[in-house]
């Protein structure tokens, strides 16, 4: 899944603060696993009334070689399926773009705290 995360945390069972959220105001944007949702640990607190998927695009990410034997690769994912790679291209430097890895829900919680 792709997530845009905002702060501060919204209390469970309230939609307060959901309206007016925009991708540019996210404190964290990344691909993440959905185990927190499946386990019921992340309640759905509301919906954006005028949500437009075109305004919440899949961002480009970088695949880095942990041993630094290969150059970084720019990865572009499908807006409708964040597990589907549309293209990859070799880069000279990674330009501080986000990693193409998938974060676990505990990692996301730790980053948002």
C-alpha angles and dihedrals in degrees: 000000000000118000137188108199127200136189149267100038116255114232114248119267095024132101093199111134097015096107116082096027113147131184092242090061095054116121090204134020121182148124111269142175119258099226092111089058094044092050091050092242092121109051119202103243101186150310131265104246096218098030112166115189091207088066092054103055130178106258127226116257138192128236108210126194106235090212091047092229092125133046118256117268126220109227124200118195131200112264089223097045118031090193093059115089114213097184145349128202133179115249130200091219132005096237091218092284118159119274119260091229124116116242124216119236092252090056090052091049091051092049092049094049 
